[in-house]
Amino acid sequence: MCVFNSVCPLLEVDNGAFYREPAAMKLAERIIEECAIMAN
């Protein structure tokens, strides 16, 4: 959940940042991983 909280403000401003910035894409991938862990 900590990764989501660090990226959440980006979603309100510019969700295209994930495609332009490799570091932002890595954070998005980590969010998905954390959510999958929590869902199981």
C-alpha positions as CSV (number, residue, x, y, z in Angstrom):
1,M,0.0,0.0,0.0
2,C,2.9,2.4,0.6
3,V,3.7,2.5,-3.1
4,F,0.1,3.3,-4.0
5,N,0.1,6.2,-1.6
6,S,3.3,7.6,-3.2
7,V,1.9,7.4,-6.7
8,C,-1.8,8.3,-6.1
9,P,-1.2,12.1,-6.4
10,L,0.2,11.5,-9.9
11,L,-3.1,10.0,-11.0
12,E,-4.9,13.2,-10.3
13,V,-2.4,15.3,-12.3
14,D,-1.2,13.2,-15.2
15,N,-1.8,9.5,-15.6
16,G,0.2,9.5,-18.8
17,A,3.4,9.8,-16.7
18,F,3.4,6.0,-16.4
19,Y,4.0,5.7,-20.1
20,R,6.6,8.4,-20.4
21,E,8.6,7.7,-17.3
22,P,10.2,4.2,-16.8
23,A,10.5,4.9,-13.1
24,A,6.8,5.7,-12.8
25,M,6.0,2.5,-14.8
26,K,8.0,0.5,-12.3
27,L,6.0,2.0,-9.4
28,A,2.8,1.1,-11.2
29,E,4.0,-2.4,-11.6
30,R,4.8,-2.6,-7.9
31,I,1.3,-1.3,-7.1
32,I,-0.2,-4.2,-9.1
33,E,2.1,-6.7,-7.3
34,E,1.1,-5.3,-3.9
35,C,-2.6,-5.4,-4.7
36,A,-2.3,-9.0,-6.0
37,I,-0.6,-10.0,-2.7
38,M,-3.3,-8.3,-0.6
39,A,-6.1,-9.9,-2.7
40,N,-4.8,-13.4,-2.1
